[in-house]
Amino acid sequence: MTSQRRNHWDNVYTTKPADTVSWFQDDPTPSLNMIAQTGVGTGDPIIDIGGGASVLIDRLLDRGHSAVTVLDIAEAGLAVAKQRLGARAGRVTWIAQDVTAWQPPKDAFSIWHDRAVFHFLVEEADRVAYVRALDQGVRTGGFVILATFTLSGPERCSGLPVRRCSAELLQAELGPRYRLIEQRLQTHVTPSGNHQDFIWCLFKKTPTSAAAEP
Ligand SMILES: C[S@@+](CC[C@H](N)C(=O)[O-])C[C@H]1O[C@@H](n2cnc3c(N)ncnc32)[C@H](O)[C@@H]1O
């Protein structure tokens, strides 16, 4: 499955200019606002899962974030971001990996950010593997930002089926250790002018003992 997925996404990034794909946004304000809301410091480690060619990494560096990682299955997507960043690319940790097969360092991240990746995991086994990686990588007290197509959003993206989510569905995937802090609806306007409804959720990873609390 991984190689099929990798081929799909590498092909996207090698055949389409990054600013023409439906998920392109030149202003990642929804992500930046939620990241700011966590209150984490600029030295705290942040990972952008499935960041691809997103300009979020540029904006994080602009704001002084110094411990930033971008993971993506598509080497070609990361290559676009690296080329755009030039010398600044050296300040980023780049990981070319399928997140569902990844073993992150334990408790490595204060923020796990994912815009428009989790909804491609239409098989339960992939979602379970994703959450296992997330749970290993996010430290207690850390935050998870998930942005997916919501129930009124598109049923497909990039020619692939997606699983649309609500905050309740995302909560059920993550389990009780992850406390929902905030949910927001947002409409993304694609470069061709289509509207796509997203749900943005911010979760905080609680200590094991807090999971039983109401
Ligand atoms: C719709 S794009 C979103 C890109 C970026 N997050 C953004 O907001 O611009 C989905 C991204 O997820 C990556 N991706 C898809 N499946 C993945 C997986 N299993 N593991 C890691 N990355 C994946 C793709 O290569 C692509 O860059």
PDBQT file of the ligand as one rigid body, heavy atoms in Angstrom, charges set to zero:
ROOT
HETATM    1  C1  LIG A 301      -4.011  17.129   0.393  1.00  0.00    +0.000 C 
HETATM    2  S1  LIG A 301      -2.288  17.156   0.593  1.00  0.00    +0.000 S 
HETATM    3  C2  LIG A 301      -2.092  18.320   1.935  1.00  0.00    +0.000 C 
HETATM    4  C3  LIG A 301      -0.698  18.883   1.997  1.00  0.00    +0.000 C 
HETATM    5  C4  LIG A 301      -0.444  19.864   3.142  1.00  0.00    +0.000 C 
HETATM    6  N1  LIG A 301      -0.742  19.286   4.429  1.00  0.00    +0.000 N 
HETATM    7  C5  LIG A 301      -1.209  21.129   2.931  1.00  0.00    +0.000 C 
HETATM    8  O1  LIG A 301      -2.057  21.467   3.755  1.00  0.00    +0.000 OA
HETATM    9  O2  LIG A 301      -0.910  21.835   1.951  1.00  0.00    +0.000 OA
HETATM   10  C6  LIG A 301      -1.976  15.599   1.379  1.00  0.00    +0.000 C 
HETATM   11  C7  LIG A 301      -0.517  15.377   1.690  1.00  0.00    +0.000 C 
HETATM   12  O3  LIG A 301      -0.384  14.224   2.480  1.00  0.00    +0.000 OA
HETATM   13  C8  LIG A 301       0.666  13.430   1.991  1.00  0.00    +0.000 C 
HETATM   14  N2  LIG A 301       0.319  12.059   2.369  1.00  0.00    +0.000 N 
HETATM   15  C9  LIG A 301      -0.712  11.321   1.917  1.00  0.00    +0.000 A 
HETATM   16  N3  LIG A 301      -0.755  10.140   2.536  1.00  0.00    +0.000 NA
HETATM   17  C10 LIG A 301       0.286  10.119   3.398  1.00  0.00    +0.000 A 
HETATM   18  C11 LIG A 301       0.791   9.158   4.315  1.00  0.00    +0.000 A 
HETATM   19  N4  LIG A 301       0.195   7.961   4.463  1.00  0.00    +0.000 N 
HETATM   20  N5  LIG A 301       1.886   9.467   5.035  1.00  0.00    +0.000 NA
HETATM   21  C12 LIG A 301       2.492  10.681   4.888  1.00  0.00    +0.000 A 
HETATM   22  N6  LIG A 301       2.063  11.618   4.035  1.00  0.00    +0.000 NA
HETATM   23  C13 LIG A 301       0.973  11.344   3.294  1.00  0.00    +0.000 A 
HETATM   24  C14 LIG A 301       0.685  13.703   0.499  1.00  0.00    +0.000 C 
HETATM   25  O4  LIG A 301       1.911  13.426  -0.101  1.00  0.00    +0.000 OA
HETATM   26  C15 LIG A 301       0.334  15.183   0.465  1.00  0.00    +0.000 C 
HETATM   27  O5  LIG A 301       1.479  15.979   0.566  1.00  0.00    +0.000 OA
ENDROOT
TORSDOF 0
